[in-house]
Amino acid sequence: MAGSSFFALLDDIAALLDDISLMSKVAAKKSASVLSDDLAVNAEQVTGMKADRELPVVWAVFKGSLKNKAILVPCALILSAVLPAAVKWLLMAGGLYLCYEGYEAIKDKFSRKGHGSAEQGKKAVPKTAEELAQYEKRKIKGAIKTDFILSAEIIVITLNVVADAPLYQQILTLTLIAVVMTIGVYGLVAGIVRLDDAGFALAKSKAQGVWGRALRASGELLFSAAPFLMKALSWIGTVAMFLVGGTFVAEGIAPLEHAVEALVAAIGGWSAAVKLVAFGVVGALAGWLTALVVSGVSKVRRRVAR
């Protein structure tokens, strides 16, 4: 009897692991677009760091991301059980925040190209050790804030996948997705920010023959491309804020979501691309409107303070 009970327990454990694995795969597929945005945004956040501080910054944001998910997983489970409608409103608020951050980033990028931008840019560059430390803290804080919003969408997507599963399976799947996604995203971010070092090492390879020449050529190409890749990621990360934020906002407002769906249906082909552009436009407009509201509130507060 004891032996049969033991094997029955093993069967139950195997079935549980199969269920969790299947649900995790589905959740990972559904959140793939968010992961690409998460990767681009977080790689953009660590640009501008000194080379010897890039990995420590990524590590600090990685730890912050784990803390975010440690907060989000139980909160998502509680909200889903007690007040499921609140999840949608929280996601919309997070989407507006991302849109606002994207708008401010775009405004900052273009303002530096305007009149007097050279002087402003010089003043904005941190020079002393204290200024560099403060700049690094701001970058880490901003990256962790942004990660919180993107992590929230990943958790909610996963929660929707496991909504009909028993509570213990929900907890295990959410925990697995949270840990694996965090390690995957920040592992890739760490690799991206050190591409120039990898290219430099390959370019200095002492290997002989065709293989050696190929290694050195690849290294030189990688080393030359790294700065352009980081600049591209800076823009991709900003655009990703509009795309993700616009998706949150549009999906939270039924008439707006229906309008996007009607536009996609009317155009026909390239439905995925059209929907993406539509969500991006929604995100840009939401960011602009949020910035107007924030600016107006700030002016009122300044007048009251006088």
N, C-alpha and C positions, 0 to 999 in steps of 0.2 A: 504493500500500500504506500509505504513511504517513497519507494522508487517511482511509482506511477504518479504520485503527487508532485515529485520533483520534476519529472518530465512534463507534466501538465503546466507547471510554473514556467519552465523554459519555453514551452509553446506560447504561453501568454505573453512572455517578455518579447519573443520573436515577433509576434503579431503586433504588439505595441510599437516596436521599433520600425516595423514595416509601415504602419499607419503614420508614424511621425515622419519617417523618411519621405513618404508620398506627399504628405501635406507640406513639408518643407520645400520639396521640389516645385510644387504648384505655386507656393508663396514666392519662391525665388524668381520663377518665371514672370509672375505678375508684377514684381517690384523691380524688374531688370532695368526699366527706363529710369526709375528713381535712383538706382545705383549708379547709372552713368552720369546723371546730374550730380549726385553726391560726390563722385570721384572728381568731376571737373571743378565743382565749387570748392572742394577742400584742397585740391592741388593749386587752385588760384589763390587761396587764402595764404599759403606759405611762400608765395612769390615775394621777392624783395628782401628775403632774409639773407644774412651772411651765410656763406657755404657751410661753416662749421656749426651753425645754429639750425639748419634746416631739419635734420633728423630729430634733435631735441624738441623742436616745435611740433613736428608730426607726432612724436611720442606723447607730448602734453595734450594734444587735441585727441589722440587715440584714447587716452585715459578719461578725458572729458566725455568722449562719445560713449564709453562704457557706462559712465555714471548717468548720462542721459537715458540710456536704455534701461538701466536699473530702476530709474524713476518711471519711465514710460510704460514698461511691461505691466507692473502691478496697477498703475493708474488706468491703463487701457482696459484691463480685465474688470476693474471695479466699475468704470464708467459704462462698459458694455453691459454689465449686469444690472446696474442701478439706473443709469440715465443715458441710454444709447444715443439719443438725439444730440447730446452735448458734444459727442465726438465730432460730428459734422461741423458744428460751430467753432470748435477749437481748431480744426483743420483749416477752416476759412480764415480765422484770425492769423494762423501761421502762414497761410498763403499770402495774405495782405502784407505781413511782415517781410516775406521774401521778395514780393514785388517792390515794396518800398526800398529795401536794401539794393535791389537791382537798379532801380531808378536813380538812387543816390550814387551808385557806382558808375553808371553811364554819365551822369552829370559831372562827376569828378573827372572822368576820363576826358570828356570834351572841354571842360573848363581849363584843363592844363594846356590845351592846344590854342586857347584864345589869347587875347592881348594880355601881356604881362605874365604869361604862364611860366616862362623860363625862370623868372624871379621867384614865383610862388613855388615852383617845383624844387628850386634850390633850398628854399627855406623849409620845405616839408621833409627834406631828406634828413634823417637822424644822424648826428655826427658823434656826439659824446657817448660814453658808455651808459650813462643814465638815460639819455634819449633813446638809445638802441634797446635798452631793457624795457622802457615804457612802450615803445613801438611793438616789441615782441609780445608783451602782455596784451596789448590791444588786438593784435592779430589772432592770438590764441583765443581770447574772449569772443571775438567776432566769429571765429571758425566754430567754436563750441555752440554758440547761439544758433548759427545756421544749421549745424549738424542736428540740433535738437528738433528743428522743424522737419528736416528730411527724414530723420529717424522716426519721427511720429508717423509719417506717411507709410514707411515700411512696416511699422508695428500694426497700424490700422489695416493695411492690405492683408497682412498675415492673419490678423484677428478675424477678418471677413472670411478667409479661407477655412479657418478652424472653428467658425461660429457654432456649427452643429456637433462638434466633437465634445467628449467629456472634458471637464475642467482640467484634469491632470494632463491630458493630451494638449490642451491649449497652452498650459504653462510650459510644458517641455518643448513644444514646437516654437513658441515665441522666444524662449530662452536660446534655443539652438540657432534660430534665424538671427537674433540680435548679436550673438557672439561671432558667428561665422561671417556675417555681413560686415561687421566692424573690422575684423581681422583682414578680410579680403580688400575692403576699400582702402584702409590706411596702409596695408602692405603695398598696394599698387601706388598710392600717393608717395610713399617713401622711395619706391623704385623710380618714379617719374622725376622727383626732385634731385635724384642723384644720377640722372642719365649722363650729365656732362662728365662726372668722375669716371663712369664706366667707359665712356667714349675715349677719355684721356688715357685710361689704362690700356685699352685695346690699341690705341694709336702708338703707344710706346712698346708694344709687343716685340719681342726679339725672335719670334718664330721665323724660321727660314722657309724659302720656297713659295709656291703659289698660295698655300694656306696662310703663311705669315703676311704676305702682301694683302690678301683678302681681309685679314683681321685688322691690319693697320688702316686700310681704306675704310672699312666699316666703322672703326673707331673715330677717324677724322670726320666722317659723315655724321655720326651720332653726336660728336662734340660740337660740330657746327650747327646741327639742327636743334639742339637742346634749348638755346635761348628763344628761338622762334616757336618751339612747342610750348614753352612756358607762357609766352605772350599770347599764343592762340588759346591756351587753357584759361588765361585771364578773361578773355572775351567769352569763351564757351561757358565758363562758370557764371558770368554775369547773365548771359542769355538763358542759362539753365534756371536761374532764379525766376525769371519771367515765365518760363514754360511750366515749372512745377507749381509756382504760386498761382499762375493763371488757371491751371488745372483744378487746384483746390477751390478757387473762387467760383469758377464756372460750374463745377460739379456740385457746389453747395447751393447754387441759385437755380432752381428748376427751369424757369423761363430762359435763362441764359444758356443753360446746357442744351435745352431743346433747340434754341436758335443755332447753336454750333452744329448740332446733329442735322438740322434742316439744311444748313449751308453745305455740309459734307455730302448729304444725299443729293442736293441739287447739282453739285459739281461732278459727282460720279467718281471718276478715276482718281487715283492718288489720295484716297480717303485718309490714310494715316498721316500723310504730309500736310494735307489741308487742315485736319483737326489740330495738328501740332502748331501750325501757323496761327490758327484761330485762338488757341489757348495762349500763345505767345502775345498776341494782340491784346487779349483780355488782361494778361498779366501786366503789360506795359501801361495800359489805361488805368488799371487798378493801382499800380505803383505811382503814377502821376497824381491821381486823385488822393491817394493816401498822403503823398508828400504835401499836397495843397492843404489838407486837413491838419497835418502836423505843423506846417508852417504857420497856419492861422492860429492854432492853439498856442504856439510859442509866442506869437505877437501879443495875443490877449494876456498871457501870463506875464509878459514883460511890462505891459501897460498897468496891470494890476499891482505888480511889484513896485512900480514907481509911486 
